[in-house]
């Protein structure tokens, strides 16, 4: 896909179906992540899977420049025009769910099916919102990249007092265990901090255009628990869209094909 200004979105294409599906992966993954879902999706869809910024081969020339919604729309519009795609479906996992939901806002009359797996952004993240309100938060985050001990101590205390569950505590430790991971979290946060899901617009788009929406959550997900889906579901005409799998946050795996096949029409 042609670069626009400071941003270049790389994509991989696989699957043999006649219908295009735009896919956006989760944090610390890449565009090949959905290959594992080809047994359920590959017959109906050709999957155009994008590397999110700071992942895979997508690039940002100005690292300090946040991604704005209009720029994201411009990038996706360019891809659709270059590929000759009019109508399409969407798949988003975790952080990639935020981009998939933005596409519903951008192109409401062109979207057919939507598969969201534990999408980030349906409900505000209280920890990120709190951090962004702290003066000099960016300088604090930069220091944590080099020395995360204060964060580890904070979450250990939260775990001990019951504020953070054991699974949440283990997840945080894993995500922050290396300097490379901490740098990627910081860079990704800076780039996507201005991309927010407009739940009202998404509800209206789904209802007005009869978009075939499916929300998949893990029953023991410590990061994006199923209860977060309620903020979207409560305003939908069709409320039978929630599917809870017996797993945690790792929803993109071979077992998920069995569940997906139930909803591929």
Secondary structure, DSSP 8 states (H G I E B T S, - for coil): ---BTTEE--EEEE---SEEEEEE--TT--GGGGGGGHHHHTTTEEEEEE--TTSTT-EESSTT----HHHHHHHHHHHHHHHT--SEEEEEETHHHHHHHHHHHHTTTTEEEEEEES-TTSS--HHHHHHHHSTTHHHHHHHHHH--HHHHHHHHHHHHHTSS-HHHHHHHHHHTSSHHHHHHHHHHHHHHTT----HHHHHHHHHHHT-EEEEEEETT-SSS-GGGGHHHHTT-S--TTEEEESSSS---STTHHHHHTTT--
